[in-house]
């Protein structure tokens, strides 16, 4: 899968696109298909037009599920996805406070930078996609996971 720091992508994605690419990776992992660099760029260009989805520095808003859903559409899939909760003390808790079913986690890592770093994990919490490719640039220095956000594919 295309890394956020792949030089075919714009500089903003290279620097700040870890959550953006992790969200797109949900659709890529679920479908078994991959987005091209051109499709990643086109999605960025579309999403930054709506700050409730994402701003130009790839900071996601309250409508971030559109990032996953656009990726599903680009990959020819009819699926959709929503953030359904977060992991709390090892228990998947939905926004209503009840235990919730989910398919993927986005891990928010503490790093030496103030915003941290986001990666994609499976249901068991095993990292399955790190959008930062260390063969392109220096390691980010992931320290510990600050939070685990839960996503369900429909």
C-alpha positions in Angstrom: 0.0 0.0 0.0 1.1 3.5 -0.7 2.9 5.2 2.3 2.1 8.7 3.4 5.7 9.7 2.7 5.7 8.3 -0.8 7.1 11.1 -3.0 4.3 10.7 -5.6 2.0 12.3 -3.0 1.9 15.9 -2.1 4.0 17.4 0.7 1.1 17.8 3.1 0.2 14.1 2.9 3.9 13.3 3.2 4.2 15.2 6.5 0.7 14.8 8.1 -1.2 12.1 6.2 -0.9 9.2 8.7 -4.5 9.2 9.9 -5.8 10.0 6.3 -3.9 7.0 4.9 -4.8 4.8 7.9 -8.5 5.5 7.3 -8.1 4.8 3.6 -6.3 1.5 4.5 -9.5 0.3 6.2 -11.1 0.0 2.8 -7.9 -1.3 1.2 -7.5 -4.1 3.8 -11.2 -5.0 3.9 -11.5 -5.2 0.1 -8.1 -6.7 -0.7 -7.6 -4.0 -3.3 -5.2 -1.0 -3.3 -5.6 2.7 -4.2 -3.2 4.2 -6.7 -1.2 7.4 -5.9 -3.6 9.3 -8.2 -6.6 8.0 -6.3 -5.1 9.0 -2.9 -4.3 12.5 -4.3 -7.8 12.9 -5.8 -9.4 11.9 -2.4 -7.2 14.4 -0.6 -8.2 17.2 -3.1 -11.9 16.4 -2.6 -11.8 16.0 1.2 -9.9 19.2 2.0 -12.9 21.1 0.4 -14.9 20.2 3.5 -13.2 20.9 6.9 -15.6 18.6 8.6 -13.9 15.8 6.8 -10.3 17.0 6.7 -8.2 20.2 6.5 -5.2 20.7 4.2 -2.9 19.5 6.9 -4.8 16.2 7.0 -6.3 16.9 10.4 -9.5 14.9 10.3 -12.9 16.3 11.4 -16.2 14.9 12.6 -17.1 13.5 9.2 -13.8 11.4 8.8 -15.9 8.3 7.8 -16.2 9.9 4.4 -12.5 9.2 3.9 -13.1 5.5 4.3 -16.3 5.5 2.3 -14.7 7.4 -0.6 -11.9 4.8 -0.6 -14.5 2.0 -0.8 -16.2 3.7 -3.7 -12.8 4.2 -5.5 -12.1 0.5 -5.0 -15.5 -0.5 -6.5 -17.0 -1.6 -3.2 -20.5 -0.8 -1.8 -19.3 -1.0 1.9 -19.3 1.8 4.3 -17.5 2.4 7.6 -18.0 4.4 10.8 -16.0 5.0 13.9 -18.1 3.3 16.6 -16.1 3.8 19.8 -12.8 3.4 21.5 -10.9 0.8 23.5 -11.2 1.5 27.3 -9.3 -0.7 29.7 -9.2 -3.5 27.1 -12.9 -3.3 26.5 -14.4 -2.1 23.2 -16.8 0.7 24.3 -19.2 2.4 21.9 -20.1 6.0 22.0 -23.3 5.0 23.9 -21.3 3.5 26.7 -22.1 -0.2 25.8 -19.7 -2.8 24.5 -19.5 -2.6 20.7 -18.5 -4.9 17.8 -15.8 -3.6 15.5 -13.5 -4.7 12.6 -10.4 -2.4 12.8 -8.6 -0.1 15.2 -6.7 3.1 14.5 -3.9 3.4 17.0 -2.8 6.9 18.0 0.8 6.7 19.0 2.7 9.2 21.1 5.9 10.3 19.3 8.5 13.0 19.7 6.1 15.3 17.8 3.1 16.9 19.4 0.5 15.3 17.1 1.8 11.8 17.4 1.2 9.2 14.7 -1.7 7.0 13.5 -1.5 3.4 12.3 -4.1 0.7 11.4 -4.5 -2.4 13.5 -6.8 -5.5 13.2 -9.4 -6.5 15.7 -6.8 -8.2 17.9 -4.8 -4.9 18.1 -2.0 -6.1 15.8 -0.6 -3.4 13.7 -1.3 -4.2 10.0 -0.4 -0.9 8.3 2.0 1.8 9.3 1.6 4.6 6.7 5.1 5.9 7.5 7.7 4.0 5.4 11.0 4.1 7.2 12.9 3.2 4.0 11.9 6.7 2.7 12.6 8.7 5.9 13.9 8.5 9.4 11.8 6.6 12.0 9.2 8.5 13.9 10.0 7.2 17.3 6.7 5.6 18.3 6.7 5.5 22.1 3.3 4.2 23.3 -0.3 4.0 22.2 -2.4 6.9 23.6 -5.8 5.7 22.4 -7.4 3.1 20.2 -10.3 4.2 18.0 -12.7 1.5 16.8 -14.2 1.2 13.2 -17.0 -1.0 11.9 -17.4 -1.9 8.2 -21.0 -2.3 7.1 
